[in-house]
Amino acid sequence: MKSQIVETVTIAQAKDTILQAAAVYFARDQRGNYTLQRRRARPICLMGPAGIGKTEIVR
C-alpha cells in the first residue's frame, strides 16, 4: 500500500497556491501561445469533508 503525505493548509495559503498555479497555467507569451505545455500541466486537487469551503476557495 502506498503511503500518503497529507498537508494541512489555511484558507489563505490555499487561495495563494491556487492563484499562483492559475497564473502559471494561463500565462501566455507575446504571440498569445500558452507558455506551459498542456501535457505538463497538473490539476489541483482539494480534498476534505463537506462544508469546509473547497468550492468557495476556487470561486
All heavy atoms as a GROMACS GRO file, in nm:
protein
  459
    1MET      N    1   0.084  -0.118   0.000
    1MET     CA    2   0.000   0.000   0.000
    1MET      C    3   0.089   0.124   0.000
    1MET      O    4   0.187   0.132   0.073
    1MET     CB    5  -0.089  -0.004   0.123
    1MET     CG    6  -0.180   0.113   0.135
    1MET     SD    7  -0.286   0.089   0.280
    1MET     CE    8  -0.401   0.216   0.251
    2LYS      N    9   0.054   0.223  -0.082
    2LYS     CA   10   0.130   0.348  -0.088
    2LYS      C   11   0.100   0.433   0.034
    2LYS      O   12  -0.012   0.439   0.081
    2LYS     CB   13   0.092   0.428  -0.211
    2LYS     CG   14   0.148   0.377  -0.339
    2LYS     CD   15   0.114   0.477  -0.449
    2LYS     CE   16   0.178   0.439  -0.578
    2LYS     NZ   17   0.149   0.538  -0.682
    3SER      N   18   0.204   0.500   0.083
    3SER     CA   19   0.180   0.594   0.192
    3SER      C   20   0.151   0.730   0.131
    3SER      O   21   0.196   0.763   0.023
    3SER     CB   22   0.303   0.602   0.282
    3SER     OG   23   0.413   0.652   0.211
    4GLN      N   24   0.070   0.807   0.198
    4GLN     CA   25   0.032   0.940   0.152
    4GLN      C   26   0.083   1.045   0.247
    4GLN      O   27   0.084   1.025   0.368
    4GLN     CB   28  -0.119   0.954   0.141
    4GLN     CG   29  -0.181   0.874   0.030
    4GLN     CD   30  -0.330   0.899   0.023
    4GLN    OE1   31  -0.394   0.924   0.125
    4GLN    NE2   32  -0.384   0.894  -0.096
    5ILE      N   33   0.123   1.157   0.190
    5ILE     CA   34   0.160   1.272   0.272
    5ILE      C   35   0.045   1.370   0.263
    5ILE      O   36   0.009   1.415   0.155
    5ILE     CB   37   0.290   1.336   0.222
    5ILE    CG1   38   0.404   1.237   0.233
    5ILE    CG2   39   0.318   1.464   0.300
    5ILE    CD1   40   0.534   1.285   0.173
    6VAL      N   41  -0.014   1.400   0.375
    6VAL     CA   42  -0.126   1.493   0.379
    6VAL      C   43  -0.078   1.620   0.447
    6VAL      O   44  -0.026   1.616   0.559
    6VAL     CB   45  -0.246   1.433   0.456
    6VAL    CG1   46  -0.359   1.532   0.464
    6VAL    CG2   47  -0.291   1.304   0.390
    7GLU      N   48  -0.096   1.731   0.379
    7GLU     CA   49  -0.051   1.859   0.433
    7GLU      C   50  -0.173   1.946   0.460
    7GLU      O   51  -0.257   1.966   0.373
    7GLU     CB   52   0.040   1.929   0.331
    7GLU     CG   53   0.095   2.060   0.380
    7GLU     CD   54   0.187   2.123   0.279
    7GLU    OE1   55   0.236   2.054   0.189
    7GLU    OE2   56   0.209   2.244   0.291
    8THR      N   57  -0.185   1.995   0.580
    8THR     CA   58  -0.294   2.083   0.616
    8THR      C   59  -0.251   2.227   0.592
    8THR      O   60  -0.142   2.268   0.630
    8THR     CB   61  -0.329   2.066   0.766
    8THR    OG1   62  -0.361   1.928   0.789
    8THR    CG2   63  -0.447   2.152   0.804
    9VAL      N   64  -0.337   2.302   0.523
    9VAL     CA   65  -0.307   2.442   0.494
    9VAL      C   66  -0.425   2.529   0.536
    9VAL      O   67  -0.538   2.482   0.548
    9VAL     CB   68  -0.278   2.464   0.344
    9VAL    CG1   69  -0.155   2.388   0.300
    9VAL    CG2   70  -0.395   2.425   0.259
   10THR      N   71  -0.397   2.656   0.554
   10THR     CA   72  -0.504   2.751   0.586
   10THR      C   73  -0.574   2.794   0.458
   10THR      O   74  -0.524   2.770   0.348
   10THR     CB   75  -0.447   2.876   0.655
   10THR    OG1   76  -0.364   2.946   0.562
   10THR    CG2   77  -0.369   2.841   0.780
   11ILE      N   78  -0.688   2.858   0.472
   11ILE     CA   79  -0.761   2.906   0.355
   11ILE      C   80  -0.677   3.007   0.279
   11ILE      O   81  -0.672   3.005   0.156
   11ILE     CB   82  -0.897   2.966   0.396
   11ILE    CG1   83  -0.989   2.854   0.444
   11ILE    CG2   84  -0.962   3.042   0.281
   11ILE    CD1   85  -1.121   2.901   0.498
   12ALA      N   86  -0.608   3.095   0.350
   12ALA     CA   87  -0.524   3.195   0.284
   12ALA      C   88  -0.412   3.128   0.203
   12ALA      O   89  -0.383   3.169   0.090
   12ALA     CB   90  -0.464   3.290   0.387
   13GLN      N   91  -0.351   3.024   0.259
   13GLN     CA   92  -0.246   2.951   0.187
   13GLN      C   93  -0.303   2.881   0.065
   13GLN      O   94  -0.241   2.881  -0.042
   13GLN     CB   95  -0.179   2.849   0.279
   13GLN     CG   96  -0.095   2.909   0.388
   13GLN     CD   97  -0.050   2.805   0.489
   13GLN    OE1   98  -0.124   2.712   0.523
   13GLN    NE2   99   0.073   2.820   0.537
   14ALA      N  100  -0.421   2.822   0.077
   14ALA     CA  101  -0.484   2.753  -0.035
   14ALA      C  102  -0.516   2.852  -0.147
   14ALA      O  103  -0.488   2.826  -0.264
   14ALA     CB  104  -0.611   2.682   0.011
   15LYS      N  105  -0.573   2.967  -0.111
   15LYS     CA  106  -0.604   3.068  -0.212
   15LYS      C  107  -0.479   3.116  -0.283
   15LYS      O  108  -0.478   3.132  -0.405
   15LYS     CB  109  -0.675   3.187  -0.147
   15LYS     CG  110  -0.818   3.161  -0.110
   15LYS     CD  111  -0.881   3.284  -0.051
   15LYS     CE  112  -1.025   3.262  -0.015
   15LYS     NZ  113  -1.087   3.383   0.042
   16ASP      N  114  -0.372   3.138  -0.209
   16ASP     CA  115  -0.247   3.185  -0.268
   16ASP      C  116  -0.189   3.080  -0.363
   16ASP      O  117  -0.145   3.112  -0.474
   16ASP     CB  118  -0.146   3.218  -0.158
   16ASP     CG  119  -0.021   3.282  -0.212
   16ASP    OD1  120  -0.032   3.377  -0.292
   16ASP    OD2  121   0.090   3.237  -0.175
   17THR      N  122  -0.191   2.955  -0.322
   17THR     CA  123  -0.138   2.847  -0.406
   17THR      C  124  -0.219   2.831  -0.534
   17THR      O  125  -0.163   2.816  -0.643
   17THR     CB  126  -0.138   2.714  -0.328
   17THR    OG1  127  -0.057   2.730  -0.212
   17THR    CG2  128  -0.084   2.600  -0.412
   18ILE      N  129  -0.351   2.838  -0.524
   18ILE     CA  130  -0.436   2.827  -0.642
   18ILE      C  131  -0.414   2.945  -0.735
   18ILE      O  132  -0.407   2.930  -0.857
   18ILE     CB  133  -0.584   2.813  -0.601
   18ILE    CG1  134  -0.606   2.679  -0.532
   18ILE    CG2  135  -0.676   2.828  -0.722
   18ILE    CD1  136  -0.739   2.665  -0.464
   19LEU      N  137  -0.400   3.064  -0.679
   19LEU     CA  138  -0.374   3.184  -0.759
   19LEU      C  139  -0.243   3.172  -0.835
   19LEU      O  140  -0.235   3.201  -0.955
   19LEU     CB  141  -0.372   3.308  -0.669
   19LEU     CG  142  -0.354   3.442  -0.737
   19LEU    CD1  143  -0.469   3.470  -0.832
   19LEU    CD2  144  -0.342   3.551  -0.634
   20GLN      N  145  -0.139   3.124  -0.768
   20GLN     CA  146  -0.009   3.105  -0.834
   20GLN      C  147  -0.018   2.999  -0.944
   20GLN      O  148   0.036   3.018  -1.053
   20GLN     CB  149   0.096   3.064  -0.731
   20GLN     CG  150   0.137   3.174  -0.637
   20GLN     CD  151   0.231   3.123  -0.529
   20GLN    OE1  152   0.285   3.014  -0.538
   20GLN    NE2  153   0.250   3.203  -0.426
   21ALA      N  154  -0.086   2.889  -0.916
   21ALA     CA  155  -0.099   2.782  -1.015
   21ALA      C  156  -0.177   2.832  -1.137
   21ALA      O  157  -0.139   2.804  -1.251
   21ALA     CB  158  -0.168   2.661  -0.955
   22ALA      N  159  -0.285   2.905  -1.115
   22ALA     CA  160  -0.364   2.958  -1.227
   22ALA      C  161  -0.281   3.055  -1.310
   22ALA      O  162  -0.290   3.053  -1.434
   22ALA     CB  163  -0.489   3.027  -1.174
   23ALA      N  164  -0.200   3.138  -1.246
   23ALA     CA  165  -0.115   3.231  -1.320
   23ALA      C  166  -0.017   3.156  -1.410
   23ALA      O  167   0.005   3.194  -1.525
   23ALA     CB  168  -0.040   3.322  -1.223
   24VAL      N  169   0.040   3.047  -1.360
   24VAL     CA  170   0.133   2.967  -1.440
   24VAL      C  171   0.058   2.894  -1.552
   24VAL      O  172   0.102   2.893  -1.667
   24VAL     CB  173   0.209   2.866  -1.352
   24VAL    CG1  174   0.288   2.767  -1.436
   24VAL    CG2  175   0.301   2.938  -1.256
   25TYR      N  176  -0.057   2.834  -1.520
   25TYR     CA  177  -0.133   2.757  -1.619
   25TYR      C  178  -0.176   2.844  -1.736
   25TYR      O  179  -0.175   2.801  -1.850
   25TYR     CB  180  -0.258   2.697  -1.556
   25TYR     CG  181  -0.236   2.576  -1.468
   25TYR    CD1  182  -0.110   2.528  -1.438
   25TYR    CD2  183  -0.344   2.508  -1.414
   25TYR    CE1  184  -0.091   2.418  -1.356
   25TYR    CE2  185  -0.327   2.397  -1.333
   25TYR     CZ  186  -0.200   2.354  -1.305
   25TYR     OH  187  -0.183   2.245  -1.226
   26PHE      N  188  -0.219   2.968  -1.708
   26PHE     CA  189  -0.278   3.052  -1.811
   26PHE      C  190  -0.183   3.159  -1.866
   26PHE      O  191  -0.225   3.243  -1.945
   26PHE     CB  192  -0.405   3.116  -1.758
   26PHE     CG  193  -0.509   3.014  -1.719
   26PHE    CD1  194  -0.550   3.003  -1.588
   26PHE    CD2  195  -0.564   2.928  -1.813
   26PHE    CE1  196  -0.644   2.908  -1.550
   26PHE    CE2  197  -0.657   2.833  -1.777
   26PHE     CZ  198  -0.698   2.823  -1.645
   27ALA      N  199  -0.056   3.154  -1.829
   27ALA     CA  200   0.041   3.251  -1.880
   27ALA      C  201   0.061   3.230  -2.030
   27ALA      O  202   0.063   3.117  -2.079
   27ALA     CB  203   0.174   3.235  -1.807
   28ARG      N  204   0.073   3.341  -2.101
   28ARG     CA  205   0.093   3.335  -2.246
   28ARG      C  206   0.215   3.416  -2.285
   28ARG      O  207   0.252   3.512  -2.218
   28ARG     CB  208  -0.030   3.389  -2.318
   28ARG     CG  209  -0.154   3.303  -2.297
   28ARG     CD  210  -0.273   3.366  -2.367
   28ARG     NE  211  -0.393   3.288  -2.343
   28ARG     CZ  212  -0.452   3.214  -2.436
   28ARG    NH1  213  -0.402   3.207  -2.557
   28ARG    NH2  214  -0.561   3.147  -2.408
   29ASP      N  215   0.276   3.376  -2.396
   29ASP     CA  216   0.391   3.451  -2.446
   29ASP      C  217   0.342   3.569  -2.531
   29ASP      O  218   0.222   3.596  -2.540
   29ASP     CB  219   0.487   3.360  -2.524
   29ASP     CG  220   0.425   3.299  -2.648
   29ASP    OD1  221   0.317   3.346  -2.693
   29ASP    OD2  222   0.483   3.203  -2.702
   30GLN      N  223   0.434   3.638  -2.596
   30GLN     CA  224   0.398   3.758  -2.672
   30GLN      C  225   0.309   3.728  -2.792
   30GLN      O  226   0.235   3.814  -2.838
   30GLN     CB  227   0.526   3.828  -2.720
   30GLN     CG  228   0.607   3.886  -2.606
   30GLN     CD  229   0.736   3.948  -2.654
   30GLN    OE1  230   0.776   3.931  -2.769
   30GLN    NE2  231   0.803   4.019  -2.565
   31ARG      N  232   0.317   3.606  -2.844
   31ARG     CA  233   0.234   3.568  -2.958
   31ARG      C  234   0.099   3.511  -2.917
   31ARG      O  235   0.019   3.472  -3.000
   31ARG     CB  236   0.308   3.467  -3.045
   31ARG     CG  237   0.433   3.526  -3.107
   31ARG     CD  238   0.496   3.433  -3.206
   31ARG     NE  239   0.531   3.306  -3.143
   31ARG     CZ  240   0.580   3.203  -3.207
   31ARG    NH1  241   0.599   3.209  -3.337
   31ARG    NH2  242   0.611   3.093  -3.142
   32GLY      N  243   0.073   3.503  -2.788
   32GLY     CA  244  -0.055   3.453  -2.739
   32GLY      C  245  -0.060   3.304  -2.716
   32GLY      O  246  -0.166   3.249  -2.685
   33ASN      N  247   0.054   3.236  -2.726
   33ASN     CA  248   0.059   3.092  -2.700
   33ASN      C  249   0.082   3.067  -2.552
   33ASN      O  250   0.152   3.144  -2.486
   33ASN     CB  251   0.172   3.028  -2.781
   33ASN     CG  252   0.153   3.044  -2.930
   33ASN    OD1  253   0.042   3.032  -2.981
   33ASN    ND2  254   0.260   3.073  -3.000
   34TYR      N  255   0.025   2.959  -2.503
   34TYR     CA  256   0.049   2.924  -2.363
   34TYR      C  257   0.197   2.894  -2.342
   34TYR      O  258   0.260   2.827  -2.425
   34TYR     CB  259  -0.033   2.802  -2.322
   34TYR     CG  260  -0.180   2.831  -2.307
   34TYR    CD1  261  -0.273   2.782  -2.398
   34TYR    CD2  262  -0.226   2.908  -2.201
   34TYR    CE1  263  -0.408   2.809  -2.384
   34TYR    CE2  264  -0.361   2.935  -2.188
   34TYR     CZ  265  -0.451   2.886  -2.279
   34TYR     OH  266  -0.583   2.913  -2.264
   35THR      N  267   0.252   2.940  -2.230
   35THR     CA  268   0.394   2.914  -2.202
   35THR      C  269   0.414   2.776  -2.142
   35THR      O  270   0.521   2.718  -2.156
   35THR     CB  271   0.453   3.021  -2.109
   35THR    OG1  272   0.374   3.027  -1.990
   35THR    CG2  273   0.454   3.157  -2.175
   36LEU      N  274   0.314   2.723  -2.076
   36LEU     CA  275   0.321   2.589  -2.018
   36LEU      C  276   0.257   2.490  -2.114
   36LEU      O  277   0.143   2.510  -2.156
   36LEU     CB  278   0.248   2.585  -1.883
   36LEU     CG  279   0.245   2.453  -1.809
   36LEU    CD1  280   0.385   2.416  -1.763
   36LEU    CD2  281   0.152   2.461  -1.690
   37GLN      N  282   0.331   2.388  -2.151
   37GLN     CA  283   0.275   2.288  -2.241
   37GLN      C  284   0.159   2.218  -2.171
   37GLN      O  285   0.169   2.180  -2.055
   37GLN     CB  286   0.381   2.186  -2.279
   37GLN     CG  287   0.496   2.245  -2.356
   37GLN     CD  288   0.606   2.141  -2.378
   37GLN    OE1  289   0.595   2.026  -2.339
   37GLN    NE2  290   0.714   2.185  -2.443
   38ARG      N  291   0.049   2.202  -2.239
   38ARG     CA  292  -0.072   2.144  -2.179
   38ARG      C  293  -0.046   2.004  -2.122
   38ARG      O  294  -0.102   1.967  -2.021
   38ARG     CB  295  -0.185   2.136  -2.282
   38ARG     CG  296  -0.233   2.270  -2.328
   38ARG     CD  297  -0.303   2.345  -2.216
   38ARG     NE  298  -0.220   2.458  -2.174
   38ARG     CZ  299  -0.243   2.537  -2.072
   38ARG    NH1  300  -0.347   2.519  -1.998
   38ARG    NH2  301  -0.163   2.635  -2.041
   39ARG      N  302   0.038   1.926  -2.185
   39ARG     CA  303   0.062   1.791  -2.134
   39ARG      C  304   0.143   1.793  -2.005
   39ARG      O  305   0.150   1.693  -1.934
   39ARG     CB  306   0.129   1.705  -2.239
   39ARG     CG  307   0.270   1.746  -2.273
   39ARG     CD  308   0.334   1.644  -2.366
   39ARG     NE  309   0.473   1.674  -2.385
   39ARG     CZ  310   0.525   1.721  -2.497
   39ARG    NH1  311   0.449   1.741  -2.601
   39ARG    NH2  312   0.653   1.746  -2.504
   40ARG      N  313   0.209   1.905  -1.972
   40ARG     CA  314   0.285   1.915  -1.849
   40ARG      C  315   0.202   1.972  -1.734
   40ARG      O  316   0.242   1.966  -1.619
   40ARG     CB  317   0.408   2.002  -1.870
   40ARG     CG  318   0.512   1.938  -1.961
   40ARG     CD  319   0.628   2.029  -1.975
   40ARG     NE  320   0.763   1.990  -1.961
   40ARG     CZ  321   0.819   1.884  -1.908
   40ARG    NH1  322   0.747   1.793  -1.856
   40ARG    NH2  323   0.948   1.866  -1.905
   41ALA      N  324   0.088   2.029  -1.764
   41ALA     CA  325   0.002   2.088  -1.661
   41ALA      C  326  -0.056   1.978  -1.572
   41ALA      O  327  -0.090   1.871  -1.619
   41ALA     CB  328  -0.110   2.168  -1.725
   42ARG      N  329  -0.063   2.004  -1.446
   42ARG     CA  330  -0.118   1.908  -1.350
   42ARG      C  331  -0.236   1.972  -1.278
   42ARG      O  332  -0.234   2.090  -1.246
   42ARG     CB  333  -0.012   1.869  -1.246
   42ARG     CG  334   0.107   1.798  -1.306
   42ARG     CD  335   0.066   1.659  -1.353
   42ARG     NE  336   0.177   1.585  -1.406
   42ARG     CZ  337   0.197   1.563  -1.536
   42ARG    NH1  338   0.113   1.610  -1.623
   42ARG    NH2  339   0.300   1.494  -1.578
   43PRO      N  340  -0.340   1.895  -1.252
   43PRO     CA  341  -0.457   1.950  -1.184
   43PRO      C  342  -0.430   1.978  -1.036
   43PRO      O  343  -0.337   1.925  -0.978
   43PRO     CB  344  -0.562   1.841  -1.199
   43PRO     CG  345  -0.483   1.715  -1.213
   43PRO     CD  346  -0.356   1.754  -1.284
   44ILE      N  347  -0.513   2.061  -0.981
   44ILE     CA  348  -0.508   2.088  -0.838
   44ILE      C  349  -0.622   2.008  -0.774
   44ILE      O  350  -0.734   2.011  -0.822
   44ILE     CB  351  -0.527   2.237  -0.808
   44ILE    CG1  352  -0.411   2.316  -0.868
   44ILE    CG2  353  -0.542   2.263  -0.660
   44ILE    CD1  354  -0.430   2.465  -0.861
   45CYS      N  355  -0.592   1.937  -0.670
   45CYS     CA  356  -0.691   1.855  -0.602
   45CYS      C  357  -0.714   1.907  -0.462
   45CYS      O  358  -0.623   1.912  -0.380
   45CYS     CB  359  -0.644   1.709  -0.597
   45CYS     SG  360  -0.761   1.601  -0.514
   46LEU      N  361  -0.837   1.949  -0.434
   46LEU     CA  362  -0.874   1.993  -0.300
   46LEU      C  363  -0.953   1.880  -0.235
   46LEU      O  364  -1.053   1.835  -0.290
   46LEU     CB  365  -0.959   2.120  -0.305
   46LEU     CG  366  -0.895   2.242  -0.370
   46LEU    CD1  367  -0.994   2.357  -0.373
   46LEU    CD2  368  -0.770   2.282  -0.296
   47MET      N  369  -0.909   1.838  -0.119
   47MET     CA  370  -0.975   1.728  -0.050
   47MET      C  371  -1.016   1.771   0.089
   47MET      O  372  -0.948   1.852   0.152
   47MET     CB  373  -0.879   1.608  -0.040
   47MET     CG  374  -0.839   1.551  -0.174
   47MET     SD  375  -0.712   1.424  -0.163
   47MET     CE  376  -0.782   1.308  -0.049
   48GLY      N  377  -1.124   1.717   0.134
   48GLY     CA  378  -1.169   1.745   0.269
   48GLY      C  379  -1.317   1.716   0.284
   48GLY      O  380  -1.387   1.691   0.185
   49PRO      N  381  -1.366   1.719   0.406
   49PRO     CA  382  -1.507   1.689   0.429
   49PRO      C  383  -1.598   1.798   0.370
   49PRO      O  384  -1.554   1.909   0.342
   49PRO     CB  385  -1.519   1.685   0.582
   49PRO     CG  386  -1.402   1.761   0.631
   49PRO     CD  387  -1.294   1.748   0.529
   50ALA      N  388  -1.723   1.762   0.354
   50ALA     CA  389  -1.820   1.857   0.301
   50ALA      C  390  -1.835   1.978   0.393
   50ALA      O  391  -1.830   1.966   0.515
   50ALA     CB  392  -1.957   1.787   0.285
   51GLY      N  393  -1.851   2.094   0.331
   51GLY     CA  394  -1.883   2.214   0.408
   51GLY      C  395  -1.764   2.292   0.459
   51GLY      O  396  -1.783   2.384   0.539
   52ILE      N  397  -1.641   2.263   0.416
   52ILE     CA  398  -1.527   2.337   0.468
   52ILE      C  399  -1.482   2.449   0.377
   52ILE      O  400  -1.389   2.522   0.410
   52ILE     CB  401  -1.408   2.246   0.502
   52ILE    CG1  402  -1.355   2.175   0.378
   52ILE    CG2  403  -1.446   2.146   0.609
   52ILE    CD1  404  -1.221   2.109   0.401
   53GLY      N  405  -1.545   2.462   0.257
   53GLY     CA  406  -1.516   2.575   0.171
   53GLY      C  407  -1.429   2.547   0.049
   53GLY      O  408  -1.370   2.640  -0.006
   54LYS      N  409  -1.421   2.422   0.005
   54LYS     CA  410  -1.338   2.391  -0.112
   54LYS      C  411  -1.388   2.466  -0.236
   54LYS      O  412  -1.310   2.530  -0.306
   54LYS     CB  413  -1.339   2.239  -0.138
   54LYS     CG  414  -1.279   2.157  -0.027
   54LYS     CD  415  -1.286   2.009  -0.056
   54LYS     CE  416  -1.425   1.953  -0.070
   54LYS     NZ  417  -1.502   1.943   0.054
   55THR      N  418  -1.516   2.461  -0.261
   55THR     CA  419  -1.573   2.529  -0.377
   55THR      C  420  -1.557   2.680  -0.364
   55THR      O  421  -1.526   2.749  -0.461
   55THR     CB  422  -1.721   2.492  -0.394
   55THR    OG1  423  -1.731   2.350  -0.409
   55THR    CG2  424  -1.782   2.558  -0.517
   56GLU      N  425  -1.578   2.731  -0.247
   56GLU     CA  426  -1.567   2.877  -0.224
   56GLU      C  427  -1.425   2.926  -0.248
   56GLU      O  428  -1.404   3.036  -0.302
   56GLU     CB  429  -1.612   2.912  -0.082
   56GLU     CG  430  -1.632   3.059  -0.060
   56GLU     CD  431  -1.739   3.118  -0.151
   56GLU    OE1  432  -1.837   3.049  -0.183
   56GLU    OE2  433  -1.723   3.235  -0.190
   57ILE      N  434  -1.326   2.848  -0.215
   57ILE     CA  435  -1.187   2.887  -0.238
   57ILE      C  436  -1.162   2.901  -0.388
   57ILE      O  437  -1.101   2.996  -0.433
   57ILE     CB  438  -1.090   2.783  -0.179
   57ILE    CG1  439  -1.089   2.794  -0.027
   57ILE    CG2  440  -0.949   2.800  -0.234
   57ILE    CD1  441  -1.012   2.684   0.042
   58VAL      N  442  -1.216   2.808  -0.467
   58VAL     CA  443  -1.195   2.812  -0.611
   58VAL      C  444  -1.270   2.930  -0.674
   58VAL      O  445  -1.220   2.994  -0.766
   58VAL     CB  446  -1.237   2.679  -0.676
   58VAL    CG1  447  -1.228   2.686  -0.826
   58VAL    CG2  448  -1.152   2.566  -0.622
   59ARG      N  449  -1.386   2.961  -0.622
   59ARG     CA  450  -1.464   3.077  -0.676
   59ARG      C  451  -1.384   3.203  -0.655
   59ARG      O  452  -1.379   3.292  -0.731
   59ARG     CB  453  -1.597   3.089  -0.605
   59ARG     CG  454  -1.697   2.989  -0.654
   59ARG     CD  455  -1.833   3.018  -0.596
   59ARG     NE  456  -1.919   2.903  -0.624
   59ARG     CZ  457  -2.015   2.863  -0.547
   59ARG    NH1  458  -2.042   2.926  -0.436
   59ARG    NH2  459  -2.088   2.760  -0.580
   0.00000   0.00000   0.00000
